[in-house]
């Protein structure tokens, strides 16, 4: 499965996330897992280069490992 990084808007809110290719269309309404139960987000822009699920998982793990505080491994 391919994933695209997209920019989203919902009213005055903006965010960026990776979503499945099937929803990665400018103007599409998508539901993102968020901390609230607000309305759907509108896709505002889609990056041109997709990642497959294995590459996305590896990139996310590398990003998490670079931020030990969010993993409870703060070295201070």
CHARMM internal coordinates of N, CA and C (Angstrom, degrees):
IC EDIT
DIST 1 N 1 CA 1.4502
DIST 1 CA 1 C 1.5217
ANGL 1 N 1 CA 1 C 108.41
DIST 1 C 2 N 1.3434
ANGL 1 CA 1 C 2 N 116.64
DIHE 1 N 1 CA 1 C 2 N 141.42
DIST 2 N 2 CA 1.4554
ANGL 1 C 2 N 2 CA 121.85
DIHE 1 CA 1 C 2 N 2 CA 178.63
DIST 2 CA 2 C 1.5202
ANGL 2 N 2 CA 2 C 110.88
DIHE 1 C 2 N 2 CA 2 C -101.73
DIST 2 C 3 N 1.3328
ANGL 2 CA 2 C 3 N 115.34
DIHE 2 N 2 CA 2 C 3 N 147.13
DIST 3 N 3 CA 1.4537
ANGL 2 C 3 N 3 CA 123.40
DIHE 2 CA 2 C 3 N 3 CA 179.12
DIST 3 CA 3 C 1.5201
ANGL 3 N 3 CA 3 C 109.36
DIHE 2 C 3 N 3 CA 3 C -127.50
DIST 3 C 4 N 1.3364
ANGL 3 CA 3 C 4 N 115.92
DIHE 3 N 3 CA 3 C 4 N 143.84
DIST 4 N 4 CA 1.4611
ANGL 3 C 4 N 4 CA 122.45
DIHE 3 CA 3 C 4 N 4 CA 177.41
DIST 4 CA 4 C 1.5127
ANGL 4 N 4 CA 4 C 109.72
DIHE 3 C 4 N 4 CA 4 C -120.67
DIST 4 C 5 N 1.3378
ANGL 4 CA 4 C 5 N 115.45
DIHE 4 N 4 CA 4 C 5 N 143.38
DIST 5 N 5 CA 1.4535
ANGL 4 C 5 N 5 CA 119.66
DIHE 4 CA 4 C 5 N 5 CA 173.44
DIST 5 CA 5 C 1.5226
ANGL 5 N 5 CA 5 C 107.25
DIHE 4 C 5 N 5 CA 5 C -81.59
DIST 5 C 6 N 1.3245
ANGL 5 CA 5 C 6 N 116.47
DIHE 5 N 5 CA 5 C 6 N 128.94
DIST 6 N 6 CA 1.4623
ANGL 5 C 6 N 6 CA 121.77
DIHE 5 CA 5 C 6 N 6 CA -176.87
DIST 6 CA 6 C 1.5203
ANGL 6 N 6 CA 6 C 110.68
DIHE 5 C 6 N 6 CA 6 C -128.34
DIST 6 C 7 N 1.3165
ANGL 6 CA 6 C 7 N 114.45
DIHE 6 N 6 CA 6 C 7 N 152.93
DIST 7 N 7 CA 1.4623
ANGL 6 C 7 N 7 CA 121.47
DIHE 6 CA 6 C 7 N 7 CA 172.17
DIST 7 CA 7 C 1.5253
ANGL 7 N 7 CA 7 C 106.68
DIHE 6 C 7 N 7 CA 7 C -103.38
DIST 7 C 8 N 1.3241
ANGL 7 CA 7 C 8 N 116.17
DIHE 7 N 7 CA 7 C 8 N 135.25
DIST 8 N 8 CA 1.4646
ANGL 7 C 8 N 8 CA 122.39
DIHE 7 CA 7 C 8 N 8 CA -174.96
DIST 8 CA 8 C 1.5152
ANGL 8 N 8 CA 8 C 110.88
DIHE 7 C 8 N 8 CA 8 C -123.52
DIST 8 C 9 N 1.3395
ANGL 8 CA 8 C 9 N 114.94
DIHE 8 N 8 CA 8 C 9 N 156.34
DIST 9 N 9 CA 1.4707
ANGL 8 C 9 N 9 CA 120.51
DIHE 8 CA 8 C 9 N 9 CA 172.02
DIST 9 CA 9 C 1.5151
ANGL 9 N 9 CA 9 C 108.90
DIHE 8 C 9 N 9 CA 9 C -136.83
DIST 9 C 10 N 1.3179
ANGL 9 CA 9 C 10 N 112.90
DIHE 9 N 9 CA 9 C 10 N 149.90
DIST 10 N 10 CA 1.4704
ANGL 9 C 10 N 10 CA 122.16
DIHE 9 CA 9 C 10 N 10 CA 176.21
DIST 10 CA 10 C 1.5181
ANGL 10 N 10 CA 10 C 105.20
DIHE 9 C 10 N 10 CA 10 C -149.97
DIST 10 C 11 N 1.3371
ANGL 10 CA 10 C 11 N 115.52
DIHE 10 N 10 CA 10 C 11 N 97.22
DIST 11 N 11 CA 1.4600
ANGL 10 C 11 N 11 CA 119.48
DIHE 10 CA 10 C 11 N 11 CA -173.06
DIST 11 CA 11 C 1.5195
ANGL 11 N 11 CA 11 C 109.29
DIHE 10 C 11 N 11 CA 11 C 63.80
DIST 11 C 12 N 1.3280
ANGL 11 CA 11 C 12 N 117.27
DIHE 11 N 11 CA 11 C 12 N -127.24
DIST 12 N 12 CA 1.4646
ANGL 11 C 12 N 12 CA 121.63
DIHE 11 CA 11 C 12 N 12 CA 179.23
DIST 12 CA 12 C 1.5301
ANGL 12 N 12 CA 12 C 112.25
DIHE 11 C 12 N 12 CA 12 C -84.87
DIST 12 C 13 N 1.3222
ANGL 12 CA 12 C 13 N 118.02
DIHE 12 N 12 CA 12 C 13 N -7.73
DIST 13 N 13 CA 1.4614
ANGL 12 C 13 N 13 CA 121.99
DIHE 12 CA 12 C 13 N 13 CA -178.32
DIST 13 CA 13 C 1.5245
ANGL 13 N 13 CA 13 C 110.73
DIHE 12 C 13 N 13 CA 13 C -81.05
DIST 13 C 14 N 1.3412
ANGL 13 CA 13 C 14 N 115.65
DIHE 13 N 13 CA 13 C 14 N 147.90
DIST 14 N 14 CA 1.4567
ANGL 13 C 14 N 14 CA 122.91
DIHE 13 CA 13 C 14 N 14 CA 175.16
DIST 14 CA 14 C 1.5229
ANGL 14 N 14 CA 14 C 107.88
DIHE 13 C 14 N 14 CA 14 C -136.56
DIST 14 C 15 N 1.3294
ANGL 14 CA 14 C 15 N 116.01
DIHE 14 N 14 CA 14 C 15 N 147.26
DIST 15 N 15 CA 1.4584
ANGL 14 C 15 N 15 CA 120.47
DIHE 14 CA 14 C 15 N 15 CA 175.28
DIST 15 CA 15 C 1.5217
ANGL 15 N 15 CA 15 C 109.21
DIHE 14 C 15 N 15 CA 15 C -156.58
DIST 15 C 16 N 1.3219
ANGL 15 CA 15 C 16 N 115.80
DIHE 15 N 15 CA 15 C 16 N 169.00
DIST 16 N 16 CA 1.4634
ANGL 15 C 16 N 16 CA 122.78
DIHE 15 CA 15 C 16 N 16 CA 178.17
DIST 16 CA 16 C 1.5201
ANGL 16 N 16 CA 16 C 107.56
DIHE 15 C 16 N 16 CA 16 C -130.38
DIST 16 C 17 N 1.3222
ANGL 16 CA 16 C 17 N 116.54
DIHE 16 N 16 CA 16 C 17 N 138.70
DIST 17 N 17 CA 1.4658
ANGL 16 C 17 N 17 CA 120.99
DIHE 16 CA 16 C 17 N 17 CA 179.43
DIST 17 CA 17 C 1.5197
ANGL 17 N 17 CA 17 C 109.78
DIHE 16 C 17 N 17 CA 17 C -156.56
DIST 17 C 18 N 1.3266
ANGL 17 CA 17 C 18 N 115.47
DIHE 17 N 17 CA 17 C 18 N 161.85
DIST 18 N 18 CA 1.4650
ANGL 17 C 18 N 18 CA 122.47
DIHE 17 CA 17 C 18 N 18 CA 173.08
DIST 18 CA 18 C 1.5208
ANGL 18 N 18 CA 18 C 107.77
DIHE 17 C 18 N 18 CA 18 C -93.98
DIST 18 C 19 N 1.3470
ANGL 18 CA 18 C 19 N 116.49
DIHE 18 N 18 CA 18 C 19 N 130.46
DIST 19 N 19 CA 1.4618
ANGL 18 C 19 N 19 CA 120.31
DIHE 18 CA 18 C 19 N 19 CA 178.59
DIST 19 CA 19 C 1.5295
ANGL 19 N 19 CA 19 C 109.87
DIHE 18 C 19 N 19 CA 19 C -134.01
DIST 19 C 20 N 1.3179
ANGL 19 CA 19 C 20 N 115.47
DIHE 19 N 19 CA 19 C 20 N 163.01
DIST 20 N 20 CA 1.4579
ANGL 19 C 20 N 20 CA 121.09
DIHE 19 CA 19 C 20 N 20 CA 178.00
DIST 20 CA 20 C 1.5202
ANGL 20 N 20 CA 20 C 110.50
DIHE 19 C 20 N 20 CA 20 C -60.26
DIST 20 C 21 N 1.3238
ANGL 20 CA 20 C 21 N 115.48
DIHE 20 N 20 CA 20 C 21 N 148.60
DIST 21 N 21 CA 1.4615
ANGL 20 C 21 N 21 CA 121.78
DIHE 20 CA 20 C 21 N 21 CA -177.66
DIST 21 CA 21 C 1.5291
ANGL 21 N 21 CA 21 C 112.24
DIHE 20 C 21 N 21 CA 21 C -55.29
DIST 21 C 22 N 1.3211
ANGL 21 CA 21 C 22 N 117.59
DIHE 21 N 21 CA 21 C 22 N -33.95
DIST 22 N 22 CA 1.4669
ANGL 21 C 22 N 22 CA 120.25
DIHE 21 CA 21 C 22 N 22 CA -175.97
DIST 22 CA 22 C 1.5269
ANGL 22 N 22 CA 22 C 113.33
DIHE 21 C 22 N 22 CA 22 C -62.12
DIST 22 C 23 N 1.3270
ANGL 22 CA 22 C 23 N 118.52
DIHE 22 N 22 CA 22 C 23 N -23.46
DIST 23 N 23 CA 1.4668
ANGL 22 C 23 N 23 CA 121.35
DIHE 22 CA 22 C 23 N 23 CA 179.13
DIST 23 CA 23 C 1.5126
ANGL 23 N 23 CA 23 C 113.81
DIHE 22 C 23 N 23 CA 23 C -104.26
DIST 23 C 24 N 1.3221
ANGL 23 CA 23 C 24 N 117.05
DIHE 23 N 23 CA 23 C 24 N -2.93
DIST 24 N 24 CA 1.4659
ANGL 23 C 24 N 24 CA 121.75
DIHE 23 CA 23 C 24 N 24 CA -173.24
DIST 24 CA 24 C 1.5305
ANGL 24 N 24 CA 24 C 111.30
DIHE 23 C 24 N 24 CA 24 C -85.85
DIST 24 C 25 N 1.3329
ANGL 24 CA 24 C 25 N 115.68
DIHE 24 N 24 CA 24 C 25 N 69.95
DIST 25 N 25 CA 1.4627
ANGL 24 C 25 N 25 CA 122.72
DIHE 24 CA 24 C 25 N 25 CA 178.59
DIST 25 CA 25 C 1.5267
ANGL 25 N 25 CA 25 C 108.04
DIHE 24 C 25 N 25 CA 25 C -133.85
DIST 25 C 26 N 1.3239
ANGL 25 CA 25 C 26 N 116.36
DIHE 25 N 25 CA 25 C 26 N 129.18
DIST 26 N 26 CA 1.4680
ANGL 25 C 26 N 26 CA 119.78
DIHE 25 CA 25 C 26 N 26 CA 179.06
DIST 26 CA 26 C 1.5279
ANGL 26 N 26 CA 26 C 108.69
DIHE 25 C 26 N 26 CA 26 C -56.16
DIST 26 C 27 N 1.3161
ANGL 26 CA 26 C 27 N 114.95
DIHE 26 N 26 CA 26 C 27 N 130.61
DIST 27 N 27 CA 1.4538
ANGL 26 C 27 N 27 CA 121.88
DIHE 26 CA 26 C 27 N 27 CA 179.91
DIST 27 CA 27 C 1.5247
ANGL 27 N 27 CA 27 C 114.27
DIHE 26 C 27 N 27 CA 27 C 94.34
DIST 27 C 28 N 1.3350
ANGL 27 CA 27 C 28 N 117.48
DIHE 27 N 27 CA 27 C 28 N -12.49
DIST 28 N 28 CA 1.4656
ANGL 27 C 28 N 28 CA 120.62
DIHE 27 CA 27 C 28 N 28 CA 179.43
DIST 28 CA 28 C 1.5244
ANGL 28 N 28 CA 28 C 110.22
DIHE 27 C 28 N 28 CA 28 C -69.46
DIST 28 C 29 N 1.3161
ANGL 28 CA 28 C 29 N 116.68
DIHE 28 N 28 CA 28 C 29 N 147.52
DIST 29 N 29 CA 1.4630
ANGL 28 C 29 N 29 CA 122.42
DIHE 28 CA 28 C 29 N 29 CA 173.85
DIST 29 CA 29 C 1.5101
ANGL 29 N 29 CA 29 C 108.42
DIHE 28 C 29 N 29 CA 29 C -99.99
DIST 29 C 30 N 1.3374
ANGL 29 CA 29 C 30 N 116.47
DIHE 29 N 29 CA 29 C 30 N 127.65
DIST 30 N 30 CA 1.4613
ANGL 29 C 30 N 30 CA 121.05
DIHE 29 CA 29 C 30 N 30 CA -178.64
DIST 30 CA 30 C 1.5131
ANGL 30 N 30 CA 30 C 110.13
DIHE 29 C 30 N 30 CA 30 C -133.67
DIST 30 C 31 N 1.3131
ANGL 30 CA 30 C 31 N 116.01
DIHE 30 N 30 CA 30 C 31 N 152.53
DIST 31 N 31 CA 1.4562
ANGL 30 C 31 N 31 CA 121.72
DIHE 30 CA 30 C 31 N 31 CA 174.63
DIST 31 CA 31 C 1.5179
ANGL 31 N 31 CA 31 C 108.11
DIHE 30 C 31 N 31 CA 31 C -97.94
DIST 31 C 32 N 1.3169
ANGL 31 CA 31 C 32 N 116.29
DIHE 31 N 31 CA 31 C 32 N 126.31
DIST 32 N 32 CA 1.4643
ANGL 31 C 32 N 32 CA 122.35
DIHE 31 CA 31 C 32 N 32 CA 177.16
DIST 32 CA 32 C 1.5179
ANGL 32 N 32 CA 32 C 108.54
DIHE 31 C 32 N 32 CA 32 C -108.47
DIST 32 C 33 N 1.3161
ANGL 32 CA 32 C 33 N 116.35
DIHE 32 N 32 CA 32 C 33 N 147.88
DIST 33 N 33 CA 1.4655
ANGL 32 C 33 N 33 CA 119.98
DIHE 32 CA 32 C 33 N 33 CA 174.23
DIST 33 CA 33 C 1.5146
ANGL 33 N 33 CA 33 C 107.26
DIHE 32 C 33 N 33 CA 33 C -72.65
DIST 33 C 34 N 1.3203
ANGL 33 CA 33 C 34 N 116.13
DIHE 33 N 33 CA 33 C 34 N 112.11
DIST 34 N 34 CA 1.4595
ANGL 33 C 34 N 34 CA 121.96
DIHE 33 CA 33 C 34 N 34 CA -179.45
DIST 34 CA 34 C 1.5188
ANGL 34 N 34 CA 34 C 108.99
DIHE 33 C 34 N 34 CA 34 C -130.37
DIST 34 C 35 N 1.3132
ANGL 34 CA 34 C 35 N 115.33
DIHE 34 N 34 CA 34 C 35 N 178.31
DIST 35 N 35 CA 1.4572
ANGL 34 C 35 N 35 CA 120.22
DIHE 34 CA 34 C 35 N 35 CA -179.43
DIST 35 CA 35 C 1.5189
ANGL 35 N 35 CA 35 C 112.80
DIHE 34 C 35 N 35 CA 35 C -83.30
DIST 35 C 36 N 1.3297
ANGL 35 CA 35 C 36 N 116.89
DIHE 35 N 35 CA 35 C 36 N -2.57
DIST 36 N 36 CA 1.4632
ANGL 35 C 36 N 36 CA 119.54
DIHE 35 CA 35 C 36 N 36 CA 179.68
DIST 36 CA 36 C 1.5245
ANGL 36 N 36 CA 36 C 110.16
DIHE 35 C 36 N 36 CA 36 C -126.00
DIST 36 C 37 N 1.2937
ANGL 36 CA 36 C 37 N 115.75
DIHE 36 N 36 CA 36 C 37 N 176.32
DIST 37 N 37 CA 1.4710
ANGL 36 C 37 N 37 CA 121.21
DIHE 36 CA 36 C 37 N 37 CA 179.29
DIST 37 CA 37 C 1.5205
ANGL 37 N 37 CA 37 C 110.25
DIHE 36 C 37 N 37 CA 37 C -109.58
DIST 37 C 38 N 1.3240
ANGL 37 CA 37 C 38 N 116.86
DIHE 37 N 37 CA 37 C 38 N 38.11
DIST 38 N 38 CA 1.4563
ANGL 37 C 38 N 38 CA 120.91
DIHE 37 CA 37 C 38 N 38 CA -177.62
DIST 38 CA 38 C 1.5188
ANGL 38 N 38 CA 38 C 112.45
DIHE 37 C 38 N 38 CA 38 C -71.14
DIST 38 C 39 N 1.3235
ANGL 38 CA 38 C 39 N 115.56
DIHE 38 N 38 CA 38 C 39 N -179.36
DIST 39 N 39 CA 1.4667
ANGL 38 C 39 N 39 CA 120.21
DIHE 38 CA 38 C 39 N 39 CA -179.65
DIST 39 CA 39 C 1.5254
ANGL 39 N 39 CA 39 C 111.82
DIHE 38 C 39 N 39 CA 39 C -69.09
DIST 39 C 40 N 1.3188
ANGL 39 CA 39 C 40 N 115.76
DIHE 39 N 39 CA 39 C 40 N 174.73
DIST 40 N 40 CA 1.4689
ANGL 39 C 40 N 40 CA 121.65
DIHE 39 CA 39 C 40 N 40 CA 179.69
DIST 40 CA 40 C 1.5344
ANGL 40 N 40 CA 40 C 110.56
DIHE 39 C 40 N 40 CA 40 C -64.08
DIST 40 C 41 N 1.3175
ANGL 40 CA 40 C 41 N 115.86
DIHE 40 N 40 CA 40 C 41 N 160.00
DIST 41 N 41 CA 1.4570
ANGL 40 C 41 N 41 CA 123.59
DIHE 40 CA 40 C 41 N 41 CA 177.13
DIST 41 CA 41 C 1.5227
ANGL 41 N 41 CA 41 C 108.78
DIHE 40 C 41 N 41 CA 41 C -98.15
DIST 41 C 42 N 1.3256
ANGL 41 CA 41 C 42 N 116.90
DIHE 41 N 41 CA 41 C 42 N 148.21
DIST 42 N 42 CA 1.4610
ANGL 41 C 42 N 42 CA 121.83
DIHE 41 CA 41 C 42 N 42 CA 175.96
DIST 42 CA 42 C 1.5210
ANGL 42 N 42 CA 42 C 109.23
DIHE 41 C 42 N 42 CA 42 C -100.76
DIST 42 C 43 N 1.3289
ANGL 42 CA 42 C 43 N 117.02
DIHE 42 N 42 CA 42 C 43 N 131.66
DIST 43 N 43 CA 1.4641
ANGL 42 C 43 N 43 CA 121.21
DIHE 42 CA 42 C 43 N 43 CA 176.91
DIST 43 CA 43 C 1.5247
ANGL 43 N 43 CA 43 C 107.62
DIHE 42 C 43 N 43 CA 43 C -71.45
DIST 43 C 44 N 1.3298
ANGL 43 CA 43 C 44 N 115.60
DIHE 43 N 43 CA 43 C 44 N 120.87
DIST 44 N 44 CA 1.4579
ANGL 43 C 44 N 44 CA 122.42
DIHE 43 CA 43 C 44 N 44 CA -177.51
DIST 44 CA 44 C 1.5296
ANGL 44 N 44 CA 44 C 111.58
DIHE 43 C 44 N 44 CA 44 C -97.53
DIST 44 C 45 N 1.3469
ANGL 44 CA 44 C 45 N 117.17
DIHE 44 N 44 CA 44 C 45 N -33.90
DIST 45 N 45 CA 1.4652
ANGL 44 C 45 N 45 CA 121.97
DIHE 44 CA 44 C 45 N 45 CA -179.71
DIST 45 CA 45 C 1.5219
ANGL 45 N 45 CA 45 C 108.54
DIHE 44 C 45 N 45 CA 45 C -156.33
DIST 45 C 46 N 1.3302
ANGL 45 CA 45 C 46 N 115.62
DIHE 45 N 45 CA 45 C 46 N 151.03
DIST 46 N 46 CA 1.4637
ANGL 45 C 46 N 46 CA 122.37
DIHE 45 CA 45 C 46 N 46 CA 179.41
DIST 46 CA 46 C 1.5238
ANGL 46 N 46 CA 46 C 108.61
DIHE 45 C 46 N 46 CA 46 C -126.14
DIST 46 C 47 N 1.3319
ANGL 46 CA 46 C 47 N 117.10
DIHE 46 N 46 CA 46 C 47 N 125.89
DIST 47 N 47 CA 1.4611
ANGL 46 C 47 N 47 CA 120.73
DIHE 46 CA 46 C 47 N 47 CA 177.04
DIST 47 CA 47 C 1.5363
ANGL 47 N 47 CA 47 C 109.29
DIHE 46 C 47 N 47 CA 47 C -66.40
DIST 47 C 48 N 1.3338
ANGL 47 CA 47 C 48 N 118.19
DIHE 47 N 47 CA 47 C 48 N 150.28
DIST 48 N 48 CA 1.4611
ANGL 47 C 48 N 48 CA 120.59
DIHE 47 CA 47 C 48 N 48 CA -173.12
DIST 48 CA 48 C 1.5297
ANGL 48 N 48 CA 48 C 115.92
DIHE 47 C 48 N 48 CA 48 C -76.88
DIST 48 C 49 N 1.3247
ANGL 48 CA 48 C 49 N 117.60
DIHE 48 N 48 CA 48 C 49 N -18.43
DIST 49 N 49 CA 1.4646
ANGL 48 C 49 N 49 CA 119.62
DIHE 48 CA 48 C 49 N 49 CA -172.75
DIST 49 CA 49 C 1.5264
ANGL 49 N 49 CA 49 C 111.46
DIHE 48 C 49 N 49 CA 49 C -112.15
DIST 49 C 50 N 1.3349
ANGL 49 CA 49 C 50 N 117.81
DIHE 49 N 49 CA 49 C 50 N 118.69
DIST 50 N 50 CA 1.4713
ANGL 49 C 50 N 50 CA 120.63
DIHE 49 CA 49 C 50 N 50 CA 178.80
DIST 50 CA 50 C 1.5303
ANGL 50 N 50 CA 50 C 111.75
DIHE 49 C 50 N 50 CA 50 C -83.51
DIST 50 C 51 N 1.3238
ANGL 50 CA 50 C 51 N 114.77
DIHE 50 N 50 CA 50 C 51 N 164.78
DIST 51 N 51 CA 1.4691
ANGL 50 C 51 N 51 CA 122.20
DIHE 50 CA 50 C 51 N 51 CA 170.42
DIST 51 CA 51 C 1.5216
ANGL 51 N 51 CA 51 C 107.63
DIHE 50 C 51 N 51 CA 51 C -124.04
DIST 51 C 52 N 1.3388
ANGL 51 CA 51 C 52 N 115.91
DIHE 51 N 51 CA 51 C 52 N 145.10
DIST 52 N 52 CA 1.4631
ANGL 51 C 52 N 52 CA 117.61
DIHE 51 CA 51 C 52 N 52 CA 172.97
DIST 52 CA 52 C 1.5226
ANGL 52 N 52 CA 52 C 108.06
DIHE 51 C 52 N 52 CA 52 C -80.46
DIST 52 C 53 N 1.3170
ANGL 52 CA 52 C 53 N 116.55
DIHE 52 N 52 CA 52 C 53 N 168.49
DIST 53 N 53 CA 1.4719
ANGL 52 C 53 N 53 CA 120.28
DIHE 52 CA 52 C 53 N 53 CA -172.81
DIST 53 CA 53 C 1.5206
ANGL 53 N 53 CA 53 C 112.81
DIHE 52 C 53 N 53 CA 53 C -61.10
DIST 53 C 54 N 1.3328
ANGL 53 CA 53 C 54 N 118.47
DIHE 53 N 53 CA 53 C 54 N -35.97
DIST 54 N 54 CA 1.4732
ANGL 53 C 54 N 54 CA 120.61
DIHE 53 CA 53 C 54 N 54 CA 179.85
DIST 54 CA 54 C 1.5302
ANGL 54 N 54 CA 54 C 110.80
DIHE 53 C 54 N 54 CA 54 C -67.71
DIST 54 C 55 N 1.3389
ANGL 54 CA 54 C 55 N 117.15
DIHE 54 N 54 CA 54 C 55 N -43.36
DIST 55 N 55 CA 1.4670
ANGL 54 C 55 N 55 CA 120.75
DIHE 54 CA 54 C 55 N 55 CA 179.71
DIST 55 CA 55 C 1.5233
ANGL 55 N 55 CA 55 C 110.92
DIHE 54 C 55 N 55 CA 55 C -66.07
DIST 55 C 56 N 1.3394
ANGL 55 CA 55 C 56 N 117.28
DIHE 55 N 55 CA 55 C 56 N -39.58
DIST 56 N 56 CA 1.4623
ANGL 55 C 56 N 56 CA 120.93
DIHE 55 CA 55 C 56 N 56 CA 178.87
DIST 56 CA 56 C 1.5277
ANGL 56 N 56 CA 56 C 110.24
DIHE 55 C 56 N 56 CA 56 C -64.40
DIST 56 C 57 N 1.3120
ANGL 56 CA 56 C 57 N 117.17
DIHE 56 N 56 CA 56 C 57 N -44.21
DIST 57 N 57 CA 1.4670
ANGL 56 C 57 N 57 CA 120.87
DIHE 56 CA 56 C 57 N 57 CA 179.29
DIST 57 CA 57 C 1.5304
ANGL 57 N 57 CA 57 C 110.41
DIHE 56 C 57 N 57 CA 57 C -61.26
DIST 57 C 58 N 1.3330
ANGL 57 CA 57 C 58 N 117.13
DIHE 57 N 57 CA 57 C 58 N -42.48
DIST 58 N 58 CA 1.4637
ANGL 57 C 58 N 58 CA 120.88
DIHE 57 CA 57 C 58 N 58 CA 179.47
DIST 58 CA 58 C 1.5333
ANGL 58 N 58 CA 58 C 110.59
DIHE 57 C 58 N 58 CA 58 C -64.60
DIST 58 C 59 N 1.3322
ANGL 58 CA 58 C 59 N 117.52
DIHE 58 N 58 CA 58 C 59 N -43.50
DIST 59 N 59 CA 1.4589
ANGL 58 C 59 N 59 CA 120.93
DIHE 58 CA 58 C 59 N 59 CA 179.16
DIST 59 CA 59 C 1.5279
ANGL 59 N 59 CA 59 C 110.92
DIHE 58 C 59 N 59 CA 59 C -62.48
DIST 59 C 60 N 1.3322
ANGL 59 CA 59 C 60 N 116.91
DIHE 59 N 59 CA 59 C 60 N -42.66
DIST 60 N 60 CA 1.4660
ANGL 59 C 60 N 60 CA 120.17
DIHE 59 CA 59 C 60 N 60 CA 179.09
DIST 60 CA 60 C 1.5248
ANGL 60 N 60 CA 60 C 110.96
DIHE 59 C 60 N 60 CA 60 C -63.06
DIST 60 C 61 N 1.3257
ANGL 60 CA 60 C 61 N 117.26
DIHE 60 N 60 CA 60 C 61 N -39.54
DIST 61 N 61 CA 1.4618
ANGL 60 C 61 N 61 CA 120.39
DIHE 60 CA 60 C 61 N 61 CA 179.47
DIST 61 CA 61 C 1.5287
ANGL 61 N 61 CA 61 C 110.85
DIHE 60 C 61 N 61 CA 61 C -66.36
DIST 61 C 62 N 1.3332
ANGL 61 CA 61 C 62 N 116.97
DIHE 61 N 61 CA 61 C 62 N -41.44
DIST 62 N 62 CA 1.4646
ANGL 61 C 62 N 62 CA 120.27
DIHE 61 CA 61 C 62 N 62 CA 176.82
DIST 62 CA 62 C 1.5224
ANGL 62 N 62 CA 62 C 110.89
DIHE 61 C 62 N 62 CA 62 C -61.62
DIST 62 C 63 N 1.3281
ANGL 62 CA 62 C 63 N 116.76
DIHE 62 N 62 CA 62 C 63 N -41.99
DIST 63 N 63 CA 1.4688
ANGL 62 C 63 N 63 CA 120.40
DIHE 62 CA 62 C 63 N 63 CA 178.56
DIST 63 CA 63 C 1.5189
ANGL 63 N 63 CA 63 C 111.18
DIHE 62 C 63 N 63 CA 63 C -63.54
DIST 63 C 64 N 1.3226
ANGL 63 CA 63 C 64 N 116.98
DIHE 63 N 63 CA 63 C 64 N -43.80
DIST 64 N 64 CA 1.4713
ANGL 63 C 64 N 64 CA 120.19
DIHE 63 CA 63 C 64 N 64 CA 179.86
DIST 64 CA 64 C 1.5266
ANGL 64 N 64 CA 64 C 111.29
DIHE 63 C 64 N 64 CA 64 C -64.96
DIST 64 C 65 N 1.3225
ANGL 64 CA 64 C 65 N 116.94
DIHE 64 N 64 CA 64 C 65 N -40.22
DIST 65 N 65 CA 1.4575
ANGL 64 C 65 N 65 CA 120.10
DIHE 64 CA 64 C 65 N 65 CA -179.44
DIST 65 CA 65 C 1.5218
ANGL 65 N 65 CA 65 C 112.29
DIHE 64 C 65 N 65 CA 65 C -67.23
DIST 65 C 66 N 1.3358
ANGL 65 CA 65 C 66 N 117.62
DIHE 65 N 65 CA 65 C 66 N -22.43
DIST 66 N 66 CA 1.4571
ANGL 65 C 66 N 66 CA 120.39
DIHE 65 CA 65 C 66 N 66 CA 178.43
DIST 66 CA 66 C 1.5289
ANGL 66 N 66 CA 66 C 111.62
DIHE 65 C 66 N 66 CA 66 C -80.58
DIST 66 C 67 N 1.3352
ANGL 66 CA 66 C 67 N 117.04
DIHE 66 N 66 CA 66 C 67 N -7.55
DIST 67 N 67 CA 1.4661
ANGL 66 C 67 N 67 CA 122.62
DIHE 66 CA 66 C 67 N 67 CA -179.64
DIST 67 CA 67 C 1.5246
ANGL 67 N 67 CA 67 C 109.64
DIHE 66 C 67 N 67 CA 67 C -124.83
DIST 67 C 68 N 1.3327
ANGL 67 CA 67 C 68 N 117.42
DIHE 67 N 67 CA 67 C 68 N 74.09
DIST 68 N 68 CA 1.4648
ANGL 67 C 68 N 68 CA 119.77
DIHE 67 CA 67 C 68 N 68 CA -173.95
DIST 68 CA 68 C 1.5271
ANGL 68 N 68 CA 68 C 114.41
DIHE 67 C 68 N 68 CA 68 C -59.48
DIST 68 C 69 N 1.3206
ANGL 68 CA 68 C 69 N 118.26
DIHE 68 N 68 CA 68 C 69 N -24.44
DIST 69 N 69 CA 1.4642
ANGL 68 C 69 N 69 CA 119.58
DIHE 68 CA 68 C 69 N 69 CA -177.75
DIST 69 CA 69 C 1.5280
ANGL 69 N 69 CA 69 C 112.01
DIHE 68 C 69 N 69 CA 69 C -65.39
DIST 69 C 70 N 1.3362
ANGL 69 CA 69 C 70 N 118.68
DIHE 69 N 69 CA 69 C 70 N -29.78
DIST 70 N 70 CA 1.4630
ANGL 69 C 70 N 70 CA 119.22
DIHE 69 CA 69 C 70 N 70 CA 179.77
DIST 70 CA 70 C 1.5240
ANGL 70 N 70 CA 70 C 111.66
DIHE 69 C 70 N 70 CA 70 C -81.04
DIST 70 C 71 N 1.3258
ANGL 70 CA 70 C 71 N 116.69
DIHE 70 N 70 CA 70 C 71 N -11.54
DIST 71 N 71 CA 1.4536
ANGL 70 C 71 N 71 CA 121.03
DIHE 70 CA 70 C 71 N 71 CA 176.83
DIST 71 CA 71 C 1.5306
ANGL 71 N 71 CA 71 C 111.66
DIHE 70 C 71 N 71 CA 71 C -98.95
DIST 71 C 72 N 1.3324
ANGL 71 CA 71 C 72 N 116.57
DIHE 71 N 71 CA 71 C 72 N 2.70
DIST 72 N 72 CA 1.4637
ANGL 71 C 72 N 72 CA 120.06
DIHE 71 CA 71 C 72 N 72 CA -178.25
DIST 72 CA 72 C 1.5203
ANGL 72 N 72 CA 72 C 111.94
DIHE 71 C 72 N 72 CA 72 C 75.93
DIST 72 C 73 N 1.3324
ANGL 72 CA 72 C 73 N 116.95
DIHE 72 N 72 CA 72 C 73 N 22.78
DIST 73 N 73 CA 1.4610
ANGL 72 C 73 N 73 CA 121.26
DIHE 72 CA 72 C 73 N 73 CA -178.40
DIST 73 CA 73 C 1.5169
ANGL 73 N 73 CA 73 C 110.72
DIHE 72 C 73 N 73 CA 73 C -118.44
DIST 73 C 74 N 1.3176
ANGL 73 CA 73 C 74 N 116.64
DIHE 73 N 73 CA 73 C 74 N 34.60
DIST 74 N 74 CA 1.4622
ANGL 73 C 74 N 74 CA 120.84
DIHE 73 CA 73 C 74 N 74 CA -178.30
DIST 74 CA 74 C 1.5272
ANGL 74 N 74 CA 74 C 109.03
DIHE 73 C 74 N 74 CA 74 C -60.09
DIST 74 C 75 N 1.3243
ANGL 74 CA 74 C 75 N 116.63
DIHE 74 N 74 CA 74 C 75 N 130.06
DIST 75 N 75 CA 1.4619
ANGL 74 C 75 N 75 CA 121.83
DIHE 74 CA 74 C 75 N 75 CA -174.62
DIST 75 CA 75 C 1.5254
ANGL 75 N 75 CA 75 C 113.49
DIHE 74 C 75 N 75 CA 75 C -88.75
DIST 75 C 76 N 1.3331
ANGL 75 CA 75 C 76 N 117.83
DIHE 75 N 75 CA 75 C 76 N 2.52
DIST 76 N 76 CA 1.4728
ANGL 75 C 76 N 76 CA 118.55
DIHE 75 CA 75 C 76 N 76 CA -178.13
DIST 76 CA 76 C 1.4961
ANGL 76 N 76 CA 76 C 111.45
DIHE 75 C 76 N 76 CA 76 C -86.81
END
COOR INIT
IC SEED 1 N 1 CA 1 C
IC BUILD
